[in-house]
Amino acid sequence: MRQSAVSFQTAGLSFEGVIAQPDATGGPWPGVVICHPHPLHGGSMHNNVVLALALGLAEEGFVTLRFNFRGVGDSQGEHGQGETEYQEALGALDLIKAWPDTRGKTGLVGYSFGSGVILRHDALHKEADAVALVSPALRYVSGSPLKTRKLPALVVAGDRDRMVEPDRLADELKTFDREPESRIFEGVDHFWYGHEGRLVPEVARFFVEQLK
């Protein structure tokens, strides 16, 4: 696997990221952008879930881009409460699509706050071919414009995650015009510590089916 530090600009700001891709020949490959958890609670592109997804998906034949939202690490700007962060997610999608070793369809995955950014902003739904939402808060699922789109989606969470409210999640997903796939893992809370190895294959399976 190869990793490359990258930077990109959008909305007048500069953002840092890391691209991971397979060592093997046989590319180009589909691209996947990964959005990290809440910046005010220590979330960054170095988070355990984000890193596991970035490296695990690269091993499965994807080019992945994880990046820092505004105000995190060396990314410019100030935290926007999830209202403005979609702009850098759009910039990240532009970068992964233009990367020399990507082709075809593009995936978008968010964890926690990152999944909320994806759910809240229709502009992102228009630029991705499939989305995976890891541990999304139920309030963002219930009010999402994604409900009226036909975009393939996967929702993954743990049965001990009080933010997701897994007992209510299934009924909420049934209100989507295209009901997302969903998987609830037993014994997993919001942070996935020690369970990353269970999460990554499920997200990889989904993206293999939707993007390859």
Secondary structure, DSSP 8 states (H G I E B T S, - for coil): -EEEEEEEEETTEEEEEEEEE-SSSS--EEEEEEE-S-GGGT--TTSHHHHHHHHHHHHTT-EEEEE--TTSTT--S---TTSSTHHHHHHHHHHHHHSTTEEEEEEEEEETHHHHHHHH-HHHHTT-SEEEEES--HHHHHT-GGGGS---EEEEEETT-TTT-HHHHHHHHTTSSS--EEEEETT--TT-TTTHHHHHHHHHHHHHHHH-
